[in-house]
Amino acid sequence: MGNVIEIDLWRENSDFKAYLGFTRLSYVKLKSLKDQYLSVEELSIYHNTKGQKKKSSYLKSRYIAKKTLSKFTKEHDLTQLEVKSGVFNQPFLKYFSEEPPGLSIAHTEQYAACLVFPIEHPMGLDIELISSKNVEIASSQVTPHELSLSKASDQHKDIFHLKLWTIKEALSKTLKTGLLCPFEIYEIYSIEEQEHFTISTFTNFEQYKALTFQVDDHLCSIVLPKKTAYKIPFKNLVLRKELK
């Protein structure tokens, strides 16, 4: 349960593997499985969390994080992979490995997603539901330059603006700043349509690029170093039917 795909990454003198996972399991199912993937400390955090919405979000994000981390670390006992939060609420792995991987987690009410990558190769992830509320928020943060990109695009402006938002969110996670900086600092410089995704670059962070694609009624963005080549099996991104 949960779909995890392998991403091949390579640079001039090195090759890497990353893993991207998605889940849409219901709260009821996640709750029934919690002893199989939460550590003792995580179980305590879950039980002390107030409200079903927050509990569901916690379980969903931890579940897909463990499934994705398991692919990277080859650890099959998911309770040994403890996902903790840093001072800015950024996720990190507590594990026996001498060099634990980096990870980025994103979630909506319907989906949770996790990207696991080598710690020396920074990456970031975001996923957003395509909705009028999210579009309104995203459109309020479009810079004049990005507006010119939107006008030049054949894509509907609402979808285009939300795409820009997911890219900026993913960049902020890559930089480990969250959304604590002025949003215009994450401005998108260029965006180009490809067969399965769009590829973007940044005005102020020329060392990075972003890949954006659609999963059902959600937009998802991955940020990675600009000079990294990649192979992503997009045909495998369609989620298998999960138990409710």
GUSEVO-175283 format. One record per residue (C-alpha): x, y, z. Coordinates in pm, 1 decimal, always signed. Example, Ala and Ser with C-alpha at 12.3 -4.5 7.8 and 13.67 -1.06 7.14 Angstrom:
<nodes>
[node [+1230.0; -450.0; +780.0]] [node [+1367.0; -106.0; +714.0]] 
</nodes>
This chain:
<nodes>
[node [+0.0; +0.0; +0.0]] [node [+138.2; +335.4; -102.0]] [node [+317.8; +380.9; -430.7]] [node [+695.8; +435.9; -420.5]] [node [+901.0; +487.9; -735.1]] [node [+1277.6; +497.3; -783.6]] [node [+1441.3; +804.6; -936.5]] [node [+1780.6; +780.5; -1105.6]] [node [+1999.4; +1088.7; -1063.1]] [node [+2342.5; +1149.5; -1206.1]] [node [+2602.0; +1422.6; -1226.7]] [node [+2939.2; +1447.3; -1397.2]] [node [+3124.4; +1227.1; -1147.1]] [node [+2853.2; +1062.3; -938.8]] [node [+2526.2; +868.7; -951.2]] [node [+2245.4; +877.1; -695.2]] [node [+1914.1; +713.4; -617.2]] [node [+1610.5; +891.5; -475.7]] [node [+1263.0; +760.1; -395.9]] [node [+926.2; +929.4; -432.7]] [node [+619.6; +793.2; -252.4]] [node [+248.4; +874.0; -243.5]] [node [-41.8; +744.0; -39.2]] [node [-413.2; +819.6; -14.8]] [node [-501.9; +571.2; +257.3]] [node [-792.2; +671.4; +480.4]] [node [-754.2; +765.6; +846.3]] [node [-936.5; +447.6; +950.2]] [node [-688.8; +228.0; +764.4]] [node [-384.7; +426.2; +877.0]] [node [-502.7; +404.8; +1237.9]] [node [-546.9; +26.7; +1215.0]] [node [-189.4; -11.1; +1084.4]] [node [-18.2; +240.2; +1314.5]] [node [+161.6; -18.2; +1532.0]] [node [+332.5; -148.4; +1217.7]] [node [+502.4; +177.1; +1123.1]] [node [+515.2; +416.7; +1420.3]] [node [+798.0; +403.9; +1674.7]] [node [+723.7; +414.0; +2047.4]] [node [+786.8; +789.4; +2057.5]] [node [+575.6; +849.6; +1746.2]] [node [+288.9; +652.4; +1898.5]] [node [+306.2; +878.4; +2201.6]] [node [+299.2; +1190.0; +1981.6]] [node [+1.0; +1049.8; +1791.2]] [node [-197.8; +975.6; +2107.3]] [node [-125.0; +1325.8; +2241.4]] [node [-230.4; +1496.7; +1918.5]] [node [-570.1; +1665.3; +1941.4]] [node [-832.2; +1641.5; +1666.2]] [node [-889.8; +1378.1; +1396.7]] [node [-769.5; +1603.0; +1114.9]] [node [-428.8; +1653.1; +1279.6]] [node [-409.3; +1286.8; +1376.7]] [node [-487.7; +1183.1; +1018.5]] [node [-226.7; +1420.9; +877.7]] [node [+35.3; +1287.8; +1119.8]] [node [-36.0; +922.4; +1037.9]] [node [-52.9; +978.8; +663.1]] [node [+276.5; +1166.9; +645.3]] [node [+458.0; +923.7; +875.1]] [node [+322.1; +621.7; +689.7]] [node [+440.3; +729.3; +344.5]] [node [+768.9; +858.1; +488.4]] [node [+841.0; +515.7; +638.3]] [node [+744.5; +335.2; +316.8]] [node [+972.6; +559.1; +111.4]] [node [+1258.8; +554.0; +362.9]] [node [+1239.5; +173.8; +369.0]] [node [+1319.2; +164.6; -2.8]] [node [+1625.0; +382.8; +49.7]] [node [+1762.5; +229.5; +369.0]] [node [+1650.7; -133.1; +303.0]] [node [+1511.8; -133.7; +658.2]] [node [+1193.8; -343.7; +662.0]] [node [+1099.0; -282.0; +1026.1]] [node [+931.7; +54.7; +979.5]] [node [+917.5; +118.1; +1354.9]] [node [+1298.7; +154.3; +1350.9]] [node [+1273.8; +452.2; +1115.4]] [node [+1179.5; +742.9; +1339.1]] [node [+1081.3; +1068.2; +1167.2]] [node [+1135.4; +1369.6; +1393.5]] [node [+1079.5; +1743.4; +1351.0]] [node [+1351.0; +2008.4; +1366.6]] [node [+1333.5; +2358.7; +1511.9]] [node [+1158.0; +2486.9; +1198.0]] [node [+935.1; +2177.8; +1185.5]] [node [+1148.1; +2028.1; +907.4]] [node [+1144.9; +1645.8; +904.7]] [node [+1460.2; +1443.1; +961.7]] [node [+1535.1; +1076.4; +1016.2]] [node [+1660.8; +925.4; +1340.4]] [node [+1812.5; +590.1; +1250.5]] [node [+2114.8; +368.5; +1315.1]] [node [+2269.7; +453.3; +977.2]] [node [+2592.3; +656.7; +991.9]] [node [+2471.5; +868.3; +699.0]] [node [+2091.1; +892.5; +703.2]] [node [+1918.9; +1023.7; +390.9]] [node [+1742.6; +1355.0; +359.5]] [node [+1366.3; +1363.9; +327.2]] [node [+1092.5; +1605.6; +232.0]] [node [+726.1; +1550.2; +322.2]] [node [+412.3; +1717.3; +187.9]] [node [+45.6; +1642.7; +237.3]] [node [-310.0; +1751.8; +168.3]] [node [-629.5; +1609.1; +316.2]] [node [-635.2; +1345.4; +39.7]] [node [-268.6; +1269.0; -22.9]] [node [+64.2; +1246.0; +152.0]] [node [+390.8; +1241.1; -40.3]] [node [+752.8; +1185.7; +58.7]] [node [+1080.9; +1234.3; -124.7]] [node [+1390.0; +1056.0; +12.3]] [node [+1731.0; +1148.9; -127.0]] [node [+2104.0; +1134.5; -46.0]] [node [+2188.7; +1393.9; +216.8]] [node [+2464.3; +1538.2; -4.2]] [node [+2216.6; +1599.3; -290.1]] [node [+1954.7; +1851.0; -161.2]] [node [+1598.8; +1820.1; -287.8]] [node [+1250.5; +1934.5; -186.2]] [node [+887.8; +1838.6; -248.7]] [node [+541.8; +1994.1; -239.8]] [node [+192.4; +1878.2; -333.0]] [node [-124.0; +2088.2; -351.9]] [node [-489.2; +2016.8; -427.5]] [node [-624.4; +2200.8; -730.8]] [node [-901.0; +2402.0; -562.1]] [node [-1042.4; +2754.0; -579.3]] [node [-915.0; +2830.7; -228.7]] [node [-557.6; +2725.4; -308.6]] [node [-566.4; +2907.1; -642.2]] [node [-674.8; +3228.9; -469.7]] [node [-386.0; +3208.2; -223.8]] [node [-135.1; +3122.6; -497.9]] [node [-253.0; +3404.3; -726.1]] [node [-195.4; +3660.0; -449.4]] [node [+177.4; +3577.1; -451.4]] [node [+251.3; +3607.0; -824.7]] [node [+524.7; +3859.4; -908.5]] [node [+508.2; +4088.8; -1215.0]] [node [+766.4; +3871.9; -1393.2]] [node [+568.2; +3555.0; -1317.5]] [node [+253.2; +3726.6; -1443.3]] [node [+426.7; +3778.3; -1776.2]] [node [+512.8; +3406.1; -1782.0]] [node [+148.1; +3326.1; -1710.0]] [node [+23.3; +3545.1; -1995.0]] [node [+266.8; +3377.4; -2235.9]] [node [+151.7; +3028.4; -2131.9]] [node [-127.0; +2830.5; -2298.4]] [node [-225.3; +2690.7; -1959.3]] [node [-519.2; +2836.4; -1766.9]] [node [-386.8; +3107.2; -1535.0]] [node [-537.0; +2946.5; -1222.2]] [node [-351.0; +2619.3; -1277.5]] [node [-38.5; +2809.3; -1377.6]] [node [-42.9; +3019.9; -1060.2]] [node [-94.2; +2715.4; -838.3]] [node [+192.7; +2544.7; -1017.6]] [node [+415.7; +2840.7; -929.0]] [node [+310.3; +2806.6; -563.5]] [node [+405.6; +2437.9; -544.7]] [node [+742.8; +2514.6; -703.3]] [node [+815.4; +2785.9; -446.4]] [node [+705.9; +2562.9; -158.7]] [node [+935.5; +2285.0; -282.7]] [node [+1226.3; +2529.6; -313.1]] [node [+1168.8; +2662.1; +39.5]] [node [+1188.2; +2305.2; +170.7]] [node [+1506.0; +2240.7; -25.8]] [node [+1662.0; +2549.3; +130.6]] [node [+1512.4; +2454.0; +470.6]] [node [+1366.7; +2801.3; +512.0]] [node [+1001.6; +2703.1; +489.6]] [node [+790.7; +3007.7; +405.2]] [node [+967.9; +3228.2; +658.4]] [node [+1133.5; +3441.7; +389.1]] [node [+958.5; +3700.0; +168.1]] [node [+782.0; +3492.5; -97.5]] [node [+917.3; +3697.1; -388.7]] [node [+1267.5; +3569.1; -314.7]] [node [+1156.2; +3232.7; -458.0]] [node [+1050.2; +3390.9; -788.7]] [node [+1037.8; +3161.6; -1092.5]] [node [+1249.6; +3289.7; -1380.6]] [node [+1144.5; +3048.9; -1656.3]] [node [+902.7; +2762.4; -1704.1]] [node [+892.6; +2520.5; -1997.2]] [node [+634.9; +2254.9; -2083.7]] [node [+764.0; +1900.0; -2136.1]] [node [+571.6; +1581.5; -2221.4]] [node [+497.6; +1467.3; -1864.6]] [node [+594.9; +1773.7; -1659.7]] [node [+713.1; +2133.5; -1664.0]] [node [+1068.9; +2235.4; -1585.1]] [node [+1138.0; +2566.2; -1412.8]] [node [+1433.5; +2779.1; -1307.4]] [node [+1464.7; +3051.6; -1043.2]] [node [+1560.2; +3417.7; -1050.5]] [node [+1761.9; +3412.5; -726.0]] [node [+1862.9; +3046.9; -696.6]] [node [+2024.3; +2962.7; -1028.0]] [node [+2173.4; +2640.2; -888.7]] [node [+1829.6; +2474.4; -873.6]] [node [+1552.0; +2367.8; -1108.3]] [node [+1200.6; +2230.6; -1052.4]] [node [+993.4; +1953.3; -1208.7]] [node [+614.3; +1983.5; -1178.3]] [node [+354.4; +1723.0; -1271.9]] [node [-5.3; +1632.9; -1196.7]] [node [-121.5; +1340.9; -981.0]] [node [-499.7; +1303.4; -1009.5]] [node [-641.1; +1641.8; -899.7]] [node [-315.3; +1751.9; -733.9]] [node [-4.8; +1933.8; -854.1]] [node [+331.6; +1811.2; -730.7]] [node [+673.3; +1978.8; -759.8]] [node [+1024.3; +1847.6; -698.3]] [node [+1324.1; +2081.5; -671.4]] [node [+1674.8; +1948.5; -735.6]] [node [+2020.6; +2078.5; -834.9]] [node [+2013.5; +2231.9; -1182.5]] [node [+2302.4; +2028.7; -1324.9]] [node [+2161.3; +1694.4; -1214.1]] [node [+2023.6; +1470.5; -1487.8]] [node [+1736.4; +1240.9; -1395.8]] [node [+1516.5; +954.0; -1503.1]] [node [+1171.1; +937.3; -1347.5]] [node [+927.1; +658.5; -1443.0]] [node [+623.3; +885.9; -1472.5]] [node [+412.7; +599.5; -1607.9]] [node [+439.0; +439.6; -1261.7]] [node [+304.7; +746.2; -1080.1]] [node [-55.4; +634.4; -1119.3]] [node [-153.3; +507.2; -775.6]] [node [-268.4; +151.6; -742.2]] [node [-607.4; +121.9; -573.7]] [node [-551.7; +137.2; -199.2]] [node [-770.6; -10.4; +71.9]] [node [-1003.2; +237.7; +241.7]] 
</nodes>
